[in-house]
Amino acid sequence: MDLLQDLAWRGIIYQQTDAEGLKDTLGKEQISLYCGVDPTADSMHIGHLLPFLTLRRFQQHGHRPIVLVGGATGLIGDPSGKSEERKLLTLETVQDNVAGIKKQLESIFEFEGENGAIMVNNYDWAGSMDVVTFLRDIGKHIGVNYMLAKDTIASRLETGISFTEFTYTILQAMDFLHLYEHHNCKLQIGGSDQWGNITSGLELIRKVQPESSKAYGLTIPLVTKADGTKFGKTESGAVWLDPEKTTPYEFYQFWINTADADVVKYLKIFTFLSHEEIEQLEKAVQEEPHLRKAQKVLAEELTRLIHGEDSLQQAIKISQALFSGDVRSLSGAEIEQGFKDVPAYTSQNEENLVDLLVAAKISPSKRQAREDISNGAVTVNGEKITDNAYILAESDRIEGKFTIIRRGKKKYTLIKY
């Protein structure tokens, strides 16, 4: 099975500008291709992953990926999917965001070797271009009627669109032309919302380059969930690639909680497992769903790719400790990850357990607290406590900083000192 057949099997291809032409070109030569991301934040989230993972698949088949971080386009703002103007970011903010995103992209691609990835920033060629050059050399080739027919622009005409955002598609077209001329880049890939921008690039190449020039566009479908809820969102917000925003444990948990109805699709599009491996996991979902083998593999593959083996093992350790209740085995750093979003209470001194349960709002009253303890419903660092006179001492503090109280099966509270 060739690359395009594999992409089709995985459900990754949504639109192509010239399917036969691309197939023919890939069969004859190793090409360069690119995908871009605008640095609108200092981290990407999992909604950005699929186009770049697709770019990586091309690299595994011998092609050279060009990873573009939009230091220039990030200053403008893509109107795609927006009903109103974006708030413009400062140059300093965008440059800081570029640095954060570059680090994350480095975990996905191989930058060494014959087809090592190239990372570029469109600010390097667009940032110094004067307006007259832009209008004469680029703008002259893109018709206003052509742009008005673009969905991203047409959808904004009633509510209003600034000239700044109106020209965004021309800037992205200029990226494709620049990479075509300087890196022999023949293919741009992106999410389905980038179709208009991709075809603008092809139009510009067609106008500027000789008739024999060949370039292509390919888009990837929007990732959806079977239940209709938005992919990549949790109660606490987006799932970021930055471990400071979304810890590796939270990242792992997001994937391991994937519904049975979605997990095979996610294995196909987000992992590099073979068809045979995925088919075996699909069989496991059907025959023994309670074991959640597919979800575990999905979580392991993605966490290892983005955060590395050490962070994966740490995430697994935290998950197992929380499931078993053996939280004393965790380090302080692991506790901070695993209990990031649980209720917390700061204690100053050694306290009677009954008083602490009330003060930390774990139990609603002293009477209930005593009843909870007597019934064996309260654990301290995973150890059941049934003595109402129990005093939390220094020995109950993990690394001198934390005590973990659990009431019932699931209600955790983190005590900080």
Residue pairs with C-beta under 8 A, 6 or more apart in sequence:
1 9
1 275
2 26
2 27
3 26
3 57
3 58
3 61
4 13
4 19
4 22
4 23
4 26
6 57
6 275
7 13
7 54
7 57
9 268
9 275
10 268
10 269
11 221
11 265
11 268
11 269
12 50
12 54
12 220
12 221
12 268
12 269
13 218
13 220
14 192
14 219
14 220
14 221
15 192
15 195
15 217
15 218
15 219
16 22
16 216
16 217
16 218
16 219
17 198
17 199
17 202
17 216
17 217
17 218
18 216
21 214
21 216
22 187
22 216
22 218
25 31
25 186
25 214
25 216
26 63
30 62
30 63
30 64
30 115
31 63
31 64
31 184
31 185
31 186
31 187
32 63
32 64
32 65
32 66
32 118
32 179
32 183
32 184
32 185
32 186
32 187
33 55
33 58
33 63
33 64
33 65
33 66
33 185
33 186
33 187
33 188
33 189
34 55
34 65
34 66
34 67
34 68
34 120
34 175
34 176
34 179
34 185
34 187
34 188
34 189
35 51
35 52
35 54
35 55
35 65
35 66
35 67
35 68
35 188
35 189
35 190
36 67
36 68
36 69
36 70
36 73
36 122
36 172
36 175
36 190
37 44
37 48
37 52
37 68
37 69
37 70
37 101
38 70
38 73
38 74
38 77
38 78
39 69
39 70
39 71
39 74
39 94
39 97
39 98
39 100
39 101
40 74
40 77
40 86
40 89
40 97
41 97
42 96
42 97
42 99
42 100
42 101
42 242
43 100
43 101
43 104
43 240
43 241
43 242
43 245
44 101
44 104
44 105
44 240
44 241
45 232
45 238
45 239
45 240
45 241
46 231
46 232
46 238
46 239
46 240
46 241
46 254
47 223
47 231
47 232
47 238
48 241
49 241
49 270
50 191
50 220
50 223
50 269
50 270
51 189
51 190
51 191
51 220
52 67
52 105
52 108
52 109
53 108
53 269
53 270
54 189
54 220
55 65
55 67
55 109
55 189
56 65
56 108
56 109
56 272
57 272
58 65
59 65
59 109
59 110
59 115
59 117
60 272
62 115
63 115
64 115
64 116
64 117
64 118
65 109
65 115
65 117
65 118
66 117
66 118
66 119
66 120
66 179
66 183
66 185
67 105
67 109
67 117
67 118
67 119
67 120
68 119
68 120
68 121
68 122
68 175
68 179
69 98
69 101
69 102
69 105
69 119
69 120
69 121
69 122
70 121
70 122
70 123
70 175
71 94
71 95
71 98
71 121
71 122
71 123
71 124
71 127
72 121
72 122
72 123
72 125
72 126
72 127
72 171
73 122
73 126
73 168
73 171
73 172
73 175
74 89
74 94
74 97
74 98
75 88
75 89
75 91
75 94
75 123
76 88
76 164
76 165
76 167
76 168
76 171
77 85
77 86
77 88
77 164
77 165
77 168
78 86
78 152
78 165
78 168
78 172
78 197
79 86
79 152
79 153
79 156
79 161
79 165
79 166
79 168
80 152
80 193
80 194
80 196
80 197
81 152
81 193
82 156
83 155
83 156
83 159
84 159
84 160
85 160
85 161
85 162
85 165
86 165
88 164
89 97
94 123
98 121
98 123
100 242
102 119
104 241
104 242
104 306
105 119
106 119
107 305
107 306
107 307
107 308
108 305
108 306
109 117
110 116
110 117
111 117
111 118
111 119
118 183
120 179
122 171
122 174
122 175
122 178
125 174
125 178
126 171
126 174
126 175
138 170
138 173
138 174
138 177
138 204
139 167
139 170
141 203
141 204
141 207
141 208
142 169
142 170
142 173
142 200
142 203
142 204
142 207
146 200
146 203
147 153
147 166
147 169
147 170
147 200
148 154
148 157
150 169
150 196
150 200
151 196
152 169
152 193
152 196
152 197
153 161
153 166
153 169
153 196
156 165
168 197
169 196
169 197
169 200
170 200
170 204
172 197
172 198
172 200
172 201
173 197
173 200
173 201
173 203
173 204
174 201
174 204
175 201
176 185
176 188
176 198
176 201
176 202
176 204
176 205
176 215
177 201
177 204
177 205
177 208
177 209
179 185
180 186
180 205
180 209
180 213
180 215
181 209
185 215
186 214
186 215
186 216
187 215
187 216
187 217
187 218
188 198
188 201
188 215
188 216
188 217
188 218
189 217
189 218
189 219
189 220
190 197
190 198
190 219
190 220
191 219
191 220
191 222
192 219
192 220
192 221
192 222
193 222
194 219
195 217
195 219
198 217
198 219
199 217
201 215
201 217
202 215
202 216
202 217
205 213
205 215
206 213
223 231
223 232
223 269
224 231
225 231
225 259
225 262
226 259
226 261
226 262
227 259
227 261
232 238
232 239
233 239
234 250
234 254
236 250
236 341
238 246
239 246
239 250
239 251
239 254
240 246
241 251
241 306
243 251
243 307
243 311
246 254
247 337
247 340
248 303
248 307
248 311
248 312
248 314
248 315
248 337
249 314
249 315
249 318
249 319
249 334
249 337
249 338
249 340
250 337
250 340
251 302
251 303
251 306
251 307
251 315
252 299
252 300
252 303
252 312
252 315
252 316
252 319
253 299
253 315
253 319
254 299
255 266
255 295
255 298
255 299
255 302
255 303
256 292
256 295
256 296
256 298
256 299
256 319
257 295
258 266
258 295
258 298
260 285
260 289
260 294
263 281
263 285
263 294
263 295
263 298
264 278
264 281
264 282
264 285
264 294
266 298
267 273
267 278
267 281
267 282
267 294
267 297
267 298
268 278
270 298
270 301
270 302
271 278
271 297
271 298
271 301
271 302
272 301
273 281
273 297
273 301
281 293
281 294
281 297
282 294
284 291
284 293
284 294
285 293
285 294
299 315
300 312
300 316
303 311
303 312
303 315
304 312
307 315
314 334
314 337
315 337
317 329
317 330
317 334
318 330
318 334
318 337
318 338
319 338
320 326
321 327
321 329
321 330
321 334
321 338
322 338
324 382
325 379
325 382
325 406
326 382
327 335
327 381
327 382
327 398
327 404
328 381
328 382
328 383
328 398
330 338
330 398
331 398
331 399
332 398
332 399
332 401
332 402
335 398
335 402
335 404
335 414
339 402
339 404
339 412
339 414
342 412
342 413
342 414
343 360
343 361
343 412
343 413
343 414
344 413
344 414
344 415
344 416
345 356
345 359
345 360
345 361
345 413
345 414
345 415
345 416
346 415
346 416
346 417
347 356
347 359
347 360
347 392
347 403
347 415
347 416
347 417
348 417
350 391
350 392
350 393
350 394
351 359
351 391
351 392
352 389
352 390
352 391
352 392
353 369
353 373
353 378
353 380
353 385
353 387
353 388
353 390
353 391
353 392
354 366
354 369
354 370
354 373
354 388
355 366
356 362
356 392
356 405
356 415
357 363
357 369
357 372
357 373
357 378
357 405
357 407
358 364
358 365
358 366
358 369
360 405
360 413
360 415
362 369
362 378
362 405
362 407
362 411
362 413
363 369
363 372
363 407
370 388
372 378
372 407
373 385
373 386
373 387
373 388
373 390
374 386
374 388
376 384
376 386
377 407
377 408
378 384
378 385
378 405
378 406
378 407
379 385
379 405
379 406
380 390
380 392
380 396
380 403
380 404
380 405
381 396
381 398
381 403
381 404
382 404
382 406
392 403
392 415
394 400
396 403
397 403
397 417
398 404
400 417
401 416
401 417
402 414
402 415
402 416
402 417
403 414
403 415
403 417
404 412
404 413
404 414
404 415
405 412
405 413
405 414
405 415
406 412
406 413
407 413
